[in-house]
């Protein structure tokens, strides 16, 4: 009995044990909260250098990323964003 219970709650040993299903044309929608003086300055410099990034990444400039309220991160997921990146 104990071995069957243990095998029922065991997690996969590696990522290869978990089947992964991805659609060929799917791209995640990423929302970036960027600090005005640090991360947003780097993103702005990338634009000046004519570097491109995926159009499914949206950057929101904040005065300070340290003061972001957790409700904004949760609300982004509620509205369908696949990932949130807080950069400071």
C-alpha positions, 0 to 999 in steps of 0.5 A: 500500500505504501509503495502505491501511494508513493508512486502516486505522488512522485513528481517527474524526475526531469523535464523530459518525463513531462509531455510538452505541447506547444503550438507552432505559431504560438508566442507568449505575450510578455508585459515588462514593468521597467524602472525609468532610470535603469531598465527603461533607459536600457530599452530606450538605448536599444531603440536608439541602436535600432535593435529590435525585439518581439512585438509581443513584448510590451514595456510600461515605464514606472518611476521606480520598479521597487514600488510596484504593487502586486495587484498590477502583476496579478491583474496582468495575468487575469487579463491574459498576459503569459509572463510578467517581467519586473526590471529595475 
